[in-house]
Amino acid sequence: MGTANLPAIVFALSSLPAFAIARMLRRNPARRKDNAPAADSPGKAVLDRRLARLMDMVGMVGLAAAAGLWWAGDDRGRATLVVVAMVVLVNAMIVAVLLSIFAARRKARNRP
């Protein structure tokens, strides 16, 4: 295993928590003792699905960065390009997650 493979493996492993978070968000909404859905579940379910999709995309960006680093090998120029692209994409995903949360909060606040 070359020295260029270790960062690729680290990037691949670091994307696993994003997939785990997405899976947790996809679970069924909380249910009361009488097996009826929780009162706030429709709006929360929509937000959870949106956040799960975004977290899946964050995980895919991590896996793509790992593949890019594997491809770059010992070429510093290629590796720099891959890391810069990954940083830009992950930050864009963070902004999308925050905008989704703020929009859901604003919508919930305006509800009667």
N, CA, C and O atoms as a MOPAC input file, in Angstrom:
PM7 MOZYME 1SCF
protein

 N      0.85200 1    -1.17400 1     0.00000 1
 C      0.00000 1     0.00000 1     0.00000 1
 C      0.89400 1     1.23200 1     0.00000 1
 O      1.74600 1     1.39000 1     0.87500 1
 N      0.69800 1     2.10500 1    -0.98700 1
 C      1.51100 1     3.30100 1    -1.11400 1
 C      1.09400 1     4.37700 1    -0.13700 1
 O      0.06200 1     4.27500 1     0.52600 1
 N      1.92000 1     5.41800 1    -0.05800 1
 C      1.61700 1     6.51600 1     0.86400 1
 C      0.42000 1     7.32000 1     0.39900 1
 O     -0.23400 1     7.97200 1     1.21200 1
 N      0.11600 1     7.28900 1    -0.89700 1
 C     -1.02700 1     8.05100 1    -1.41000 1
 C     -2.34800 1     7.36200 1    -1.09400 1
 O     -3.39800 1     8.00200 1    -1.15600 1
 N     -2.32400 1     6.08700 1    -0.76200 1
 C     -3.56400 1     5.36500 1    -0.50700 1
 C     -4.14000 1     5.64300 1     0.87500 1
 O     -5.35300 1     5.54600 1     1.06100 1
 N     -3.30900 1     5.98200 1     1.83700 1
 C     -3.79300 1     6.22600 1     3.19700 1
 C     -4.78800 1     7.38800 1     3.26100 1
 O     -5.84500 1     7.22700 1     3.87200 1
 N     -4.50400 1     8.55700 1     2.66100 1
 C     -5.51500 1     9.62100 1     2.69800 1
 C     -6.82600 1     9.21900 1     2.01100 1
 O     -7.90200 1     9.62000 1     2.45400 1
 N     -6.74400 1     8.44300 1     0.95400 1
 C     -7.96200 1     7.99100 1     0.27100 1
 C     -8.79000 1     7.10800 1     1.20100 1
 O    -10.01500 1     7.22600 1     1.24400 1
 N     -8.13500 1     6.23700 1     1.93400 1
 C     -8.84100 1     5.36400 1     2.87100 1
 C     -9.44600 1     6.18500 1     4.00300 1
 O    -10.57200 1     5.92200 1     4.42500 1
 N     -8.71200 1     7.17400 1     4.49600 1
 C     -9.22600 1     8.03400 1     5.56500 1
 C    -10.45300 1     8.80400 1     5.08200 1
 O    -11.43500 1     8.90800 1     5.81600 1
 N    -10.41800 1     9.34700 1     3.86300 1
 C    -11.56500 1    10.06500 1     3.32000 1
 C    -12.76200 1     9.12200 1     3.16800 1
 O    -13.89000 1     9.50400 1     3.47900 1
 N    -12.53000 1     7.91500 1     2.70300 1
 C    -13.62300 1     6.95700 1     2.53600 1
 C    -14.24600 1     6.61000 1     3.89300 1
 O    -15.47000 1     6.55500 1     4.01500 1
 N    -13.42000 1     6.38000 1     4.89700 1
 C    -13.94300 1     6.05900 1     6.22300 1
 C    -14.64400 1     7.24700 1     6.86700 1
 O    -15.60400 1     7.07000 1     7.61800 1
 N    -14.17100 1     8.46100 1     6.57900 1
 C    -14.80000 1     9.64100 1     7.17900 1
 C    -16.15200 1     9.96300 1     6.56100 1
 O    -16.89700 1    10.77500 1     7.10900 1
 N    -16.48600 1     9.34400 1     5.43100 1
 C    -17.80200 1     9.57600 1     4.84900 1
 C    -18.86400 1     8.66400 1     5.46500 1
 O    -20.05800 1     8.90000 1     5.27800 1
 N    -18.45500 1     7.63800 1     6.18600 1
 C    -19.40600 1     6.69600 1     6.77400 1
 C    -20.35800 1     7.33900 1     7.79200 1
 O    -21.53200 1     6.96800 1     7.80400 1
 N    -19.92600 1     8.27900 1     8.64500 1
 C    -20.88500 1     8.90500 1     9.56600 1
 C    -22.01600 1     9.64300 1     8.84800 1
 O    -23.13800 1     9.68000 1     9.35200 1
 N    -21.74100 1    10.22600 1     7.68900 1
 C    -22.80300 1    10.90500 1     6.94700 1
 C    -23.87400 1     9.90900 1     6.51300 1
 O    -25.06600 1    10.20900 1     6.58100 1
 N    -23.45600 1     8.73400 1     6.07100 1
 C    -24.42700 1     7.70400 1     5.69000 1
 C    -25.19300 1     7.20100 1     6.91100 1
 O    -26.38700 1     6.91400 1     6.81700 1
 N    -24.52300 1     7.09100 1     8.05000 1
 C    -25.19400 1     6.65300 1     9.27700 1
 C    -26.23400 1     7.67400 1     9.72900 1
 O    -27.32500 1     7.29900 1    10.15900 1
 N    -25.90600 1     8.95200 1     9.63500 1
 C    -26.86100 1    10.00000 1    10.00200 1
 C    -28.05700 1     9.97100 1     9.06300 1
 O    -29.19700 1    10.11200 1     9.50600 1
 N    -27.80700 1     9.79000 1     7.76800 1
 C    -28.90500 1     9.71600 1     6.79900 1
 C    -29.82300 1     8.53700 1     7.12800 1
 O    -31.04500 1     8.65800 1     7.04000 1
 N    -29.24400 1     7.41400 1     7.50200 1
 C    -30.06000 1     6.24500 1     7.84400 1
 C    -30.89600 1     6.52000 1     9.08100 1
 O    -32.06800 1     6.14600 1     9.12700 1
 N    -30.31600 1     7.16600 1    10.08400 1
 C    -31.08300 1     7.48700 1    11.29500 1
 C    -32.23400 1     8.44000 1    10.97600 1
 O    -33.31100 1     8.32500 1    11.56000 1
 N    -32.01800 1     9.36800 1    10.06500 1
 C    -33.07400 1    10.30900 1     9.70500 1
 C    -34.20800 1     9.63800 1     8.93700 1
 O    -35.33500 1    10.13300 1     8.94700 1
 N    -33.93000 1     8.53000 1     8.28000 1
 C    -34.95800 1     7.82700 1     7.50700 1
 C    -35.81600 1     6.89100 1     8.35000 1
 O    -36.79800 1     6.34600 1     7.84700 1
 N    -35.47800 1     6.69600 1     9.58800 1
 C    -36.27500 1     5.80700 1    10.43900 1
 C    -37.70400 1     6.33000 1    10.54700 1
 O    -37.97200 1     7.50600 1    10.30100 1
 N    -38.60900 1     5.43400 1    10.91800 1
 C    -40.00400 1     5.83900 1    11.10300 1
 C    -40.09900 1     6.89700 1    12.18600 1
 O    -39.33200 1     6.87300 1    13.14800 1
 N    -41.04200 1     7.83400 1    12.03800 1
 C    -41.18300 1     8.86300 1    13.07500 1
 C    -41.60400 1     8.23800 1    14.40300 1
 O    -42.15500 1     7.13900 1    14.45600 1
 N    -41.33100 1     8.96400 1    15.44400 1
 C    -41.68100 1     8.47500 1    16.78500 1
 C    -43.18200 1     8.23600 1    16.87500 1
 O    -43.98000 1     8.99100 1    16.31900 1
 N    -43.54700 1     7.19200 1    17.57500 1
 C    -44.96000 1     6.86300 1    17.74400 1
 C    -45.30700 1     6.91700 1    19.22800 1
 O    -44.48400 1     6.64200 1    20.10000 1
 N    -46.57300 1     7.28600 1    19.47400 1
 C    -47.04800 1     7.31500 1    20.84600 1
 C    -47.36700 1     5.90900 1    21.31800 1
 O    -47.24200 1     4.95200 1    20.55400 1
 N    -47.77800 1     5.77700 1    22.57200 1
 C    -48.07600 1     4.45700 1    23.13500 1
 C    -49.23800 1     3.77700 1    22.41500 1
 O    -49.27100 1     2.55100 1    22.31500 1
 N    -50.19600 1     4.56800 1    21.91100 1
 C    -51.35200 1     3.97100 1    21.23000 1
 C    -51.06100 1     3.70400 1    19.75200 1
 O    -51.98300 1     3.45900 1    18.97400 1
 N    -49.77800 1     3.75000 1    19.36000 1
 C    -49.30600 1     3.44800 1    18.00400 1
 C    -49.74600 1     4.48400 1    16.97000 1
 O    -49.67600 1     4.23000 1    15.76700 1
 N    -50.19500 1     5.64100 1    17.43200 1
 C    -50.54300 1     6.72500 1    16.50400 1
 C    -49.28700 1     7.56100 1    16.25200 1
 O    -48.45300 1     7.69700 1    17.14700 1
 N    -49.13800 1     8.11900 1    15.05300 1
 C    -47.95600 1     8.93800 1    14.79200 1
 C    -47.93200 1    10.17700 1    15.68300 1
 O    -48.97700 1    10.67300 1    16.10400 1
 N    -46.75600 1    10.65600 1    15.95500 1
 C    -46.61200 1    11.86000 1    16.77300 1
 C    -47.25200 1    13.03900 1    16.06500 1
 O    -47.34600 1    13.04900 1    14.83800 1
 N    -47.69100 1    14.02800 1    16.82100 1
 C    -48.43300 1    15.16500 1    16.25500 1
 C    -47.59300 1    15.98200 1    15.28000 1
 O    -48.12100 1    16.49300 1    14.29300 1
 N    -46.30900 1    16.11200 1    15.53900 1
 C    -45.47800 1    16.96900 1    14.69800 1
 C    -44.80000 1    16.20400 1    13.56300 1
 O    -43.91100 1    16.74900 1    12.90800 1
 N    -45.19400 1    14.96000 1    13.31600 1
 C    -44.46300 1    14.13300 1    12.37300 1
 C    -44.57700 1    14.54200 1    10.90200 1
 O    -43.59900 1    14.34200 1    10.18100 1
 N    -45.69900 1    15.10400 1    10.38400 1
 C    -45.70800 1    15.41500 1     8.94200 1
 C    -44.63100 1    16.42400 1     8.53700 1
 O    -43.89400 1    16.17800 1     7.58200 1
 N    -44.52800 1    17.52900 1     9.22700 1
 C    -43.50200 1    18.52300 1     8.90100 1
 C    -42.11000 1    18.02000 1     9.21300 1
 O    -41.16500 1    18.26600 1     8.46300 1
 N    -41.98800 1    17.31400 1    10.32200 1
 C    -40.69100 1    16.76900 1    10.70400 1
 C    -40.25300 1    15.68600 1     9.73100 1
 O    -39.06700 1    15.57600 1     9.41900 1
 N    -41.19500 1    14.88800 1     9.25000 1
 C    -40.85500 1    13.81900 1     8.30800 1
 C    -40.32500 1    14.39300 1     6.99900 1
 O    -39.38600 1    13.85000 1     6.41600 1
 N    -40.92100 1    15.48400 1     6.53600 1
 C    -40.45200 1    16.12300 1     5.30100 1
 C    -39.03200 1    16.64600 1     5.49400 1
 O    -38.17100 1    16.44800 1     4.63700 1
 N    -38.79200 1    17.31200 1     6.61600 1
 C    -37.45800 1    17.82700 1     6.90200 1
 C    -36.45600 1    16.68700 1     7.04300 1
 O    -35.34000 1    16.77300 1     6.53100 1
 N    -36.84600 1    15.62500 1     7.73200 1
 C    -35.93900 1    14.47500 1     7.90100 1
 C    -35.55900 1    13.86300 1     6.56000 1
 O    -34.39700 1    13.52000 1     6.34400 1
 N    -36.53800 1    13.72200 1     5.64700 1
 C    -36.22300 1    13.16200 1     4.32900 1
 C    -35.27500 1    14.06400 1     3.55900 1
 O    -34.34900 1    13.58000 1     2.90800 1
 N    -35.49900 1    15.37600 1     3.62600 1
 C    -34.62000 1    16.32200 1     2.92800 1
 C    -33.21300 1    16.26900 1     3.50600 1
 O    -32.23500 1    16.24500 1     2.75900 1
 N    -33.10600 1    16.25000 1     4.82400 1
 C    -31.79400 1    16.19300 1     5.46400 1
 C    -31.10300 1    14.85700 1     5.18400 1
 O    -29.88100 1    14.80700 1     5.04200 1
 N    -31.88000 1    13.78200 1     5.10600 1
 C    -31.29000 1    12.47300 1     4.79500 1
 C    -30.69800 1    12.48300 1     3.38400 1
 O    -29.60900 1    11.95400 1     3.16600 1
 N    -31.41000 1    13.08200 1     2.43000 1
 C    -30.86700 1    13.18000 1     1.06500 1
 C    -29.59200 1    14.00700 1     1.05600 1
 O    -28.61800 1    13.64200 1     0.39700 1
 N    -29.59000 1    15.11900 1     1.78200 1
 C    -28.39500 1    15.96100 1     1.82400 1
 C    -27.22000 1    15.24100 1     2.48800 1
 O    -26.08100 1    15.36500 1     2.03900 1
 N    -27.49500 1    14.49400 1     3.54900 1
 C    -26.41800 1    13.75700 1     4.20700 1
 C    -25.89900 1    12.63700 1     3.31400 1
 O    -24.70500 1    12.33700 1     3.32800 1
 N    -26.78600 1    12.01500 1     2.53600 1
 C    -26.31200 1    11.03300 1     1.55200 1
 C    -25.38200 1    11.69300 1     0.54000 1
 O    -24.37200 1    11.10900 1     0.14600 1
 N    -25.72200 1    12.91100 1     0.11900 1
 C    -24.86400 1    13.61500 1    -0.83600 1
 C    -23.51700 1    13.96700 1    -0.20900 1
 O    -22.48800 1    13.91100 1    -0.88300 1
 N    -23.51400 1    14.33000 1     1.07700 1
 C    -22.25300 1    14.60800 1     1.76500 1
 C    -21.39200 1    13.34400 1     1.78900 1
 O    -20.18500 1    13.40800 1     1.55300 1
 N    -22.00800 1    12.20700 1     2.07200 1
 C    -21.27100 1    10.94100 1     2.05800 1
 C    -20.72900 1    10.61500 1     0.67400 1
 O    -19.60400 1    10.13400 1     0.54100 1
 N    -21.52300 1    10.87500 1    -0.34900 1
 C    -21.06400 1    10.61800 1    -1.71600 1
 C    -19.90100 1    11.53700 1    -2.08900 1
 O    -18.98200 1    11.11900 1    -2.79300 1
 N    -19.93700 1    12.77900 1    -1.62200 1
 C    -18.81400 1    13.69100 1    -1.87500 1
 C    -17.55600 1    13.13800 1    -1.21100 1
 O    -16.47400 1    13.19600 1    -1.79600 1
 N    -17.68500 1    12.60700 1    -0.00200 1
 C    -16.54200 1    12.00600 1     0.67800 1
 C    -15.98500 1    10.81000 1    -0.08000 1
 O    -14.77100 1    10.65400 1    -0.20400 1
 N    -16.88000 1     9.96600 1    -0.58600 1
 C    -16.42000 1     8.81000 1    -1.36300 1
 C    -15.79000 1     9.24400 1    -2.68600 1
 O    -14.80100 1     8.66100 1    -3.13000 1
 N    -16.36800 1    10.27000 1    -3.31200 1
 C    -15.78300 1    10.78600 1    -4.55700 1
 C    -14.40400 1    11.38700 1    -4.29100 1
 O    -13.48900 1    11.23600 1    -5.10100 1
 N    -14.25700 1    12.07400 1    -3.14500 1
 C    -12.94800 1    12.62400 1    -2.79500 1
 C    -11.94300 1    11.49800 1    -2.56300 1
 O    -10.77800 1    11.61200 1    -2.94500 1
 N    -12.39200 1    10.41600 1    -1.93900 1
 C    -11.49600 1     9.27400 1    -1.72700 1
 C    -11.05500 1     8.68300 1    -3.06400 1
 O     -9.87800 1     8.38000 1    -3.26100 1
 N    -12.00600 1     8.52300 1    -3.97400 1
 C    -11.66200 1     8.00200 1    -5.30300 1
 C    -10.73700 1     8.96900 1    -6.03800 1
 O     -9.81600 1     8.54400 1    -6.73500 1
 N    -10.98200 1    10.26400 1    -5.88300 1
 C    -10.12000 1    11.25900 1    -6.51900 1
 C     -8.70800 1    11.23400 1    -5.96900 1
 O     -7.74400 1    11.36200 1    -6.72300 1
 N     -8.57800 1    11.07100 1    -4.66600 1
 C     -7.24200 1    10.98900 1    -4.07300 1
 C     -6.53300 1     9.71300 1    -4.49400 1
 O     -5.32000 1     9.71000 1    -4.70300 1
 N     -7.28500 1     8.63600 1    -4.61700 1
 C     -6.70300 1     7.39000 1    -5.09600 1
 C     -6.18500 1     7.58400 1    -6.51800 1
 O     -5.09200 1     7.13500 1    -6.86100 1
 N     -6.99800 1     8.26600 1    -7.34600 1
 C     -6.62300 1     8.55000 1    -8.73500 1
 C     -5.40200 1     9.47100 1    -8.79200 1
 O     -4.51700 1     9.28600 1    -9.62700 1
 N     -5.36200 1    10.47200 1    -7.89100 1
 C     -4.27100 1    11.45100 1    -7.91700 1
 C     -2.94100 1    10.80300 1    -7.57500 1
 O     -1.89800 1    11.20800 1    -8.08900 1
 N     -2.97200 1     9.80900 1    -6.71800 1
 C     -1.72200 1     9.14500 1    -6.35200 1
 C     -0.75100 1    10.10800 1    -5.69500 1
 O     -1.11900 1    10.81300 1    -4.75500 1
 N      0.47800 1    10.14700 1    -6.17500 1
 C      1.50400 1    11.02400 1    -5.60100 1
 C      1.59100 1    12.37400 1    -6.30200 1
 O      2.46500 1    13.17600 1    -5.97400 1
 N      0.70500 1    12.64500 1    -7.25800 1
 C      0.70300 1    13.92000 1    -7.98500 1
 C      0.05100 1    14.99200 1    -7.10000 1
 O     -1.15900 1    14.97200 1    -6.87600 1
 N      0.86700 1    15.92300 1    -6.60500 1
 C      0.36500 1    16.95800 1    -5.68700 1
 C     -0.64000 1    17.88200 1    -6.35000 1
 O     -1.58200 1    18.32900 1    -5.69500 1
 N     -0.46700 1    18.17600 1    -7.61800 1
 C     -1.40800 1    19.04700 1    -8.32100 1
 C     -2.79800 1    18.44500 1    -8.38300 1
 O     -3.78800 1    19.11900 1    -8.10100 1
 N     -2.87200 1    17.17100 1    -8.75400 1
 C     -4.16700 1    16.48900 1    -8.80100 1
 C     -4.77900 1    16.37900 1    -7.41100 1
 O     -5.97700 1    16.59500 1    -7.23200 1
 N     -3.95200 1    16.04400 1    -6.43500 1
 C     -4.45700 1    15.90500 1    -5.06600 1
 C     -5.00500 1    17.23700 1    -4.55600 1
 O     -6.04000 1    17.26400 1    -3.89100 1
 N     -4.32400 1    18.33200 1    -4.85900 1
 C     -4.80100 1    19.64800 1    -4.45600 1
 C     -6.13000 1    19.96900 1    -5.11500 1
 O     -7.03600 1    20.49900 1    -4.47100 1
 N     -6.25000 1    19.65100 1    -6.39000 1
 C     -7.50100 1    19.87000 1    -7.10700 1
 C     -8.64800 1    19.08600 1    -6.47000 1
 O     -9.74300 1    19.62000 1    -6.29300 1
 N     -8.40500 1    17.84300 1    -6.13000 1
 C     -9.43800 1    17.00200 1    -5.51400 1
 C     -9.83400 1    17.55600 1    -4.15700 1
 O    -11.02300 1    17.62700 1    -3.84600 1
 N     -8.86500 1    17.94900 1    -3.34500 1
 C     -9.16700 1    18.45700 1    -2.00200 1
 C     -9.92800 1    19.77700 1    -2.08100 1
 O    -10.87500 1    19.98200 1    -1.32200 1
 N     -9.53800 1    20.66800 1    -2.97400 1
 C    -10.24900 1    21.94900 1    -3.11900 1
 C    -11.68700 1    21.69800 1    -3.57100 1
 O    -12.61500 1    22.31100 1    -3.04300 1
 N    -11.88100 1    20.80700 1    -4.54200 1
 C    -13.23800 1    20.49500 1    -4.99600 1
 C    -14.07000 1    19.90300 1    -3.86700 1
 O    -15.24700 1    20.23300 1    -3.71800 1
 N    -13.45700 1    19.02700 1    -3.07000 1
 C    -14.17400 1    18.41600 1    -1.96400 1
 C    -14.56400 1    19.46100 1    -0.91300 1
 O    -15.68100 1    19.43200 1    -0.39500 1
 N    -13.66100 1    20.36800 1    -0.60300 1
 C    -13.96700 1    21.40400 1     0.38400 1
 C    -15.11600 1    22.28300 1    -0.09600 1
 O    -16.01800 1    22.60300 1     0.67800 1
 N    -15.08900 1    22.66900 1    -1.35600 1
 C    -16.16300 1    23.51100 1    -1.90700 1
 C    -17.49600 1    22.76600 1    -1.86300 1
 O    -18.50900 1    23.33700 1    -1.45800 1
 N    -17.50800 1    21.50300 1    -2.27500 1
 C    -18.75400 1    20.74100 1    -2.30100 1
 C    -19.30000 1    20.46000 1    -0.90300 1
 O    -20.50700 1    20.55200 1    -0.68200 1
 N    -18.43700 1    20.12400 1     0.02900 1
 C    -18.91100 1    19.86400 1     1.39500 1
 C    -19.45500 1    21.14600 1     2.02200 1
 O    -20.47400 1    21.11000 1     2.71200 1
 N    -18.79900 1    22.25900 1     1.79300 1
 C    -19.31600 1    23.52600 1     2.32200 1
 C    -20.64400 1    23.89500 1     1.68100 1
 O    -21.52100 1    24.43800 1     2.35200 1
 N    -20.80400 1    23.61000 1     0.40100 1
 C    -22.09800 1    23.85000 1    -0.25000 1
 C    -23.18000 1    22.97700 1     0.36800 1
 O    -24.31300 1    23.42500 1     0.53900 1
 N    -22.84200 1    21.73400 1     0.70600 1
 C    -23.81100 1    20.83800 1     1.35000 1
 C    -24.16900 1    21.34600 1     2.75500 1
 O    -25.32300 1    21.25500 1     3.17300 1
 N    -23.18700 1    21.87600 1     3.47500 1
 C    -23.45500 1    22.42400 1     4.80600 1
 C    -24.40500 1    23.60600 1     4.70100 1
 O    -25.33500 1    23.72800 1     5.49800 1
 N    -24.18000 1    24.47300 1     3.72700 1
 C    -25.08000 1    25.61900 1     3.52200 1
 C    -26.48600 1    25.12500 1     3.18200 1
 O    -27.46600 1    25.67900 1     3.67900 1
 N    -26.60000 1    24.09400 1     2.34400 1
 C    -27.91000 1    23.54700 1     1.99500 1
 C    -28.61800 1    22.96800 1     3.21700 1
 O    -29.82500 1    23.15000 1     3.37500 1
 N    -27.88400 1    22.27500 1     4.07800 1
 C    -28.47500 1    21.72700 1     5.30100 1
 C    -28.96700 1    22.86100 1     6.19500 1
 O    -30.09000 1    22.81500 1     6.69700 1
 N    -28.13800 1    23.86800 1     6.39200 1
 C    -28.54300 1    24.99300 1     7.24600 1
 C    -29.74400 1    25.73400 1     6.67200 1
 O    -30.65200 1    26.09600 1     7.42100 1
 N    -29.77200 1    25.96700 1     5.37000 1
 C    -30.92000 1    26.63200 1     4.76100 1
 C    -32.19100 1    25.80900 1     4.91900 1
 O    -33.26200 1    26.37300 1     5.13800 1
 N    -32.09500 1    24.49900 1     4.81300 1
 C    -33.26200 1    23.63300 1     5.01100 1
 C    -33.77300 1    23.72200 1     6.44000 1
 O    -34.98000 1    23.79100 1     6.67200 1
 N    -32.85900 1    23.72200 1     7.38800 1
 C    -33.26400 1    23.80900 1     8.79500 1
 C    -33.89300 1    25.16400 1     9.09200 1
 O    -34.93100 1    25.23100 1     9.75200 1
 N    -33.28400 1    26.23800 1     8.61700 1
 C    -33.83400 1    27.57100 1     8.86200 1
 C    -35.18900 1    27.75000 1     8.19400 1
 O    -36.07500 1    28.38500 1     8.76600 1
 N    -35.36900 1    27.20500 1     6.99800 1
 C    -36.66600 1    27.30400 1     6.32400 1
 C    -37.73400 1    26.53400 1     7.09100 1
 O    -38.86700 1    27.00100 1     7.21500 1
 N    -37.38200 1    25.36000 1     7.60600 1
 C    -38.34500 1    24.57300 1     8.38200 1
 C    -38.70100 1    25.28800 1     9.68500 1
 O    -39.85900 1    25.27200 1    10.10000 1
 N    -37.73500 1    25.90300 1    10.32000 1
 C    -38.01600 1    26.65400 1    11.55500 1
 C    -38.92200 1    27.84600 1    11.27900 1
 O    -39.84900 1    28.13100 1    12.03800 1
 N    -38.63600 1    28.54200 1    10.17100 1
 C    -39.44900 1    29.70700 1     9.81900 1
 C    -40.87900 1    29.27100 1     9.50500 1
 O    -41.83500 1    29.93900 1     9.89600 1
 N    -41.02300 1    28.14700 1     8.79800 1
 C    -42.34300 1    27.63600 1     8.45900 1
 C    -43.10000 1    27.21200 1     9.71500 1
 O    -44.30200 1    27.45100 1     9.83800 1
 N    -42.38600 1    26.58300 1    10.64200 1
 C    -43.03500 1    26.14200 1    11.89000 1
 C    -43.44100 1    27.33400 1    12.75700 1
 O    -44.46600 1    27.28200 1    13.43700 1
 N    -42.66400 1    28.37900 1    12.73900 1
 C    -42.96400 1    29.57600 1    13.52800 1
 C    -44.19100 1    30.30000 1    12.96900 1
 O    -44.95900 1    30.88400 1    13.73400 1
 N    -44.38600 1    30.27100 1    11.65900 1
 C    -45.50800 1    30.96700 1    11.03300 1
 C    -46.79200 1    30.16600 1    11.06300 1
 O    -47.85100 1    30.68800 1    10.71500 1
 N    -46.72400 1    28.89800 1    11.47400 1
 C    -47.91800 1    28.05300 1    11.55800 1
 C    -48.79700 1    28.52600 1    12.70300 1
 O    -48.29000 1    28.88600 1    13.76500 1
 N    -50.12200 1    28.53100 1    12.49900 1
 C    -51.01700 1    28.97500 1    13.60800 1
 C    -51.09100 1    28.00700 1    14.74200 1
 O    -51.79500 1    28.25500 1    15.72000 1

